[in-house]
Amino acid sequence: MEKFYAIIENVFMKPMTKLAEQRHLKAVRDGMVSTIPLTIVGSFFLIIAFPPVPAAWKESMDIFLWISKNIGDILIPFRITMGLVAIYATYNIGYSLAKNYKLDGVSGGTLSLVAYFMTIIPSIATSNTGEGLGFVLPMSKLGGAGLFVGIVMAISAVEVLRFFKTKGITIKMPEGVPDSVARSFEALFPTVAVVFVTWLLFIMFKFDIHNLFNSIFNPLKGIVDTPIGAVVMVMLITLLWTAGIHGVSVIGAMARPIWLEMLTANADAMQAGDKVLPYITPEPFFQWFIWIGGSGGTLGLVFLLLFARSKYLKDLGKATILPAIFNINEPIIFGLPIMLNPFFTIPFVLGPVLATIVSYIVMTLNLVSRPAILAPWTFPAPIGAYLATGGDLRAVALCIFNIVLMAVVYYPFMKAYDKKMSAQELEEGLEEV
Amino acid sequence: MKILLVCSGGMSSAMVVKALVNEGKKEGLEIISKAVGTGDFETELKNGWDGALVAPQIRHKIDEFKGIGEENNTPVQVIETKGYSPLGGKFLLAQVKEMLK
């Protein structure tokens, strides 16, 4: 077993965490994370627009009749937040990366946005009533579907900024000029370079980067959204946690853009009225059906601890049951511990893998709705499952089934550990006397 | 003494903050402590702390945090595993004392 942990530590954990802390990936993760509040608020307007109530209520109660009459207006916050998520992400990624290089964050973010908007050709549009709207940017390329282009443009733009800065190609202002004014002049040459190159590339040579990225990333999303893709994701995250490393934070650095793209695609399908959503495994799939009580699905384990014979395990169970309900389980991972503990490595990986397989099958057969809504991760899992699926009671049933399933997987291992711990306590107790 | 704790989102370390402060009370020490997420660490550390502790699950970022600590003349350490639980206050306080020696 010790050999196994050494392999996890050296072959797996070190390269993975190094990769996640790589400058550009880190900026991508920080930029994506800062869009989470927008995604949560935006997707809640989806719930308001499509309230999880019986159809009969929708046809009879005034409030629901009002909602269905004003659905277009109710969905506007959703369109402005999730529908434009690539804009916010691009700015934030550019800002974070510039900061990381100790450059001016605002210049980095702004330059990233310019580069990104240059990939989208404005067109002249008229409104439904025939009124001229002038030039508009199509929103379809500014939401989840434009994310990867945004990421690449942000990174390229900030690298240009850095190149000019390190080579010293900049307009120097005399002393006494206010800092903010001096900074805006410093950004002049890199801005010229970025705008000119993107103009040549995307406008004059008509290079359709959105099209190219779709043809690359659609198959990738397809692979991630398979049962094998989901199981691999779960195994990577749980194995990192058995080494005591925050698995979602490391893997999320790479997976979050894909998760968000799948989520926005599902949300779009939901507001368009589709009965079956395109993707099964955006992040809420893992959050509410697998990571129940925290990574490794430890809520069931904490319930078992409450009935342990060992005093320490029982006390730990009491102290951690409340945080576990809100999906915080570091106290269990380090307190039990699960980390580097041969008793718990197997159920900690196996339980979530089984829950993933069950949930995937059930959603493939459309027995439970697929997740389209992002709820805060500290919600108790059954409530989160209900909201994430747009109010599907069967999702609550699946969530509870998975809690029991994972508790059953933990049970024999927890029993064995309890036996060892209580024997140890007894021995220590005798020594004290 | 003022001790800053940092974990991924500032959630789990908030529980450990409580354990540390309570343990301090037992020994008659007044400890001011606060939990932040990784994103807020740099800004918060500038506000003047005697020491900072990093949650074990994000120990792969320790070099970055130590760098920020050096800029602010604040010692930064990874919390030892058994100190990172609501029942681990005793171990954590011992580590804090050792760090500030």
Chai-1 contact restraints between the chains, C-beta under 6 A:
chainA,res_idxA,chainB,res_idxB,connection_type,confidence,min_distance_angstrom,max_distance_angstrom,comment,restraint_id
A,T17,B,H60,contact,1.0,0.0,6.0,A-B,restraint_1
A,G244,B,P56,contact,1.0,0.0,6.0,A-B,restraint_2
A,I245,B,Q57,contact,1.0,0.0,6.0,A-B,restraint_3
A,H246,B,S8,contact,1.0,0.0,6.0,A-B,restraint_4
A,H246,B,Q57,contact,1.0,0.0,6.0,A-B,restraint_5
A,H246,B,I58,contact,1.0,0.0,6.0,A-B,restraint_6
A,S249,B,S8,contact,1.0,0.0,6.0,A-B,restraint_7
A,A319,B,P86,contact,1.0,0.0,6.0,A-B,restraint_8
A,I328,B,M11,contact,1.0,0.0,6.0,A-B,restraint_9
A,I328,B,S12,contact,1.0,0.0,6.0,A-B,restraint_10
A,E330,B,S12,contact,1.0,0.0,6.0,A-B,restraint_11
A,P331,B,S85,contact,1.0,0.0,6.0,A-B,restraint_12
A,P331,B,P86,contact,1.0,0.0,6.0,A-B,restraint_13
A,F334,B,P56,contact,1.0,0.0,6.0,A-B,restraint_14
A,F334,B,T81,contact,1.0,0.0,6.0,A-B,restraint_15
A,F334,B,Y84,contact,1.0,0.0,6.0,A-B,restraint_16
A,F334,B,S85,contact,1.0,0.0,6.0,A-B,restraint_17
A,G335,B,S85,contact,1.0,0.0,6.0,A-B,restraint_18
